[in-house]
Amino acid sequence: MKELTRLLGYARRYWPHLLASTVLMAIAGAAQGTMALLTKPIFDKVLNPNASGGAIPLLPHPIFHHQLYLEDFVPLHNRTVWTLVGFAIVMVFLVKGICDYVGNYLISYAGYSAVSDLRTAVFEKVLRHGASFFELHSTGQLMSSIMNDVDRVQLATSQMLADFLRQSFSALAFGFVVLSSDWRLALVSLTVLPFVLLPTRLIGRRIRRTSRGTQDRQAELSQILQETLSGHMVVKAFGAETYEGDRFREASRRLLKSNLRYTLQQAISSPLIELFGAVTIVGLLTYAVTQIKAGAMTAGDFTAFVTALLLLYEPVKRLVGIHNIFEQALGASQKVFDHLNHVEEIVERPGMRKLDGFAREIVFDDVCFRYPGAPSGFQLQGITFAVKAGRVVALVGPSGAGKTTLANLVPRFYDVAGGAITVDGHDVRELSLDSLRSLIGIVAQDTFLFNDTVARNIAYGKQNVPHHAIRQAAETALADEFIRRLPNGYDTVIGDRGLTLSGGQRQRIAIARALLKDAPVLILDEATSHLDAESEMLVQQAFANLMEHRTVIVIAHRLSTIRRADKIVVLDKGRIREIGTHQELIGRGGIYRRLHELQFVDAGLAAGPAVDL
């Protein structure tokens, strides 16, 4: 009930549509019951051969060559009753059709809108989570929850909710007809319902568990699909097509078994209802024969009763199926609500301070950190240093030393486990995320571009950016020349992750994106690693112009790119081992000098000229 109540909460804002749909469905249900009631005058008045009245002529028959009358087929003798009944039948069907059509649209509008709000809420919630959340949840699983799980909920809250109202009011109308015809007979007939509803409830619980398993299998399949398609080049390079095909086939087999289990569970209710219904009808027919012979019941009474009873079993059967689909939706909603209930690691409390700019320094004060998903794994310990405004600070060290992890703490992709990081004296945990991240431009080693135009990738996150500003940023990043050679220039769609471009071209578009943001703090994670030597020299000069009056944190494996940095922080195994300028660190003979010699001695560059950033 908690999941159901929460789902209905998303439909609360659409209550006028729900209310109007309920009224219309109630009218449609009443029309259904009226159709059952109309069988009584048809059998007792219209089709009664003892009723008085004239014959109603039909068109001449071409075979028998004489005027045919309706009484030739049906002994009809009461034209007035037939006219009234015929008019009533037409009006009942008309009212039912209009109410059902409009009511179905209104309930579907409310259901689809509510689920659209739910899907958006889940998406926005997931985006607000910190980086550790995405380490614990694969992309395929998250996509499956946002799309497939919510689709199951959407089916229940739109199409099935409309059918639920339709069948519920139809069942109530038919139940009223049955009870008004012969309440004693009705009670006897309806005693079979508990024998149907009890197993249906038990089956529904199993369906909910099965549905959750089915969604998990579907998430597994989505994960394999997402990984294989994204890494198709790796799959081909290692000749792993057969392996991935087998892995996908096995996951599909598990999903098939789960789907078949659900089918077996939800299908069993229909034969149960039909079996009990058949037993009931046989008993009623036996009882009716004696009652009609005794004159206690007319043929019209019994026909109306049996018609309503038979029609009653159909909505009951449909409601059981709808109940199973609701159980399936509730099973799917559990994962959706798990994401909504997940506590955000990066919390932005109300009233947090907003920074208008950056003026003095970024300070790492005894910073400690370990990844939440690996508490006994890598950790940063006792990191203390300052990045003065307008200076260039380089983070170097062996692979896995913690350089990128340390830089990711500044924009609060993660929160520190101990110590603090301050910007102009304010702990970043006390600053609004928007104001903090607006101060920081990032160019990562693994460039990510969107399947959109070049211009929109460069202006990502900004609205109504003038074309000349986009082009200026591209020129500074040495990207304008190759962009203009593309089929549609800046309006060229560059494909998923920008795969239609070379690695160096993607990197230069990412640099242009950071340039256009024009943030006072830049984090460059091997920002020039994919450029050739000539382009790298030009881009380094462009960065030198850009960095004036700005603060830069450079993460570098290639030490030639940071020799003119104002400060070099050497990390190893999560700790600071050395801090100083290039010349100071070379003179100390420590880790930095060893790394420098490994990179440049063989090439004869150990004493070569410094390269500007």
Secondary structure, DSSP 8 states (H G I E B T S, - for coil): -HHHHHHHHTTGGGHHHHHHHHHHHHHHHHHHHHHHHTHHHIIIIIS-TTS-----EEEE-TTT-SEEEGGGTS----HHHHHHHHHHHHHHHHHHHHHHHHHHHHHHHHHHHHHHHHHHHHHHHHHHS-HHHHHHS-HHHHHHIIIIIHHHHHHIIIIIHHHHHHHHHHHHHHHHHHHHH-HHHHHHHGGGHHHHHHHHHHHHHHHHHHHHHHHHHHHHHHHHHHHHHHTHHHHHHTT-HHHHHHHHHHHHHHHHHHHHHHHHHHHTHHHHHHHHHHHHHHHHHHHHHHHHHTTSS-HHHHHHHHHHHHHHHHHHHHHHHHHHHHHHHHHHHHHHHHHHHS--SS---TT-B------SEEEEEEEEEE-TT-TTS-EEEEEEEEEETT-EEEEE-STTSSHHHHHHTTTTSS--SEEEEEETTEEGGGB-HHHHHTTEEEE-SS----SSBHHHHHTTT-SS--HHHHHHHHHHTT-HHHHHTSTTGGG-B--GGGTTS-HHHHHHHHHHHHHHHT-SEEEEESTTTTS-HHHHHHHHHHHHHHTTT-EEEEE-SSGGGSTT-SEEEEEETTEEEEEE-HHHHHHHTSHHHHHHHHHHTTTT-TT------
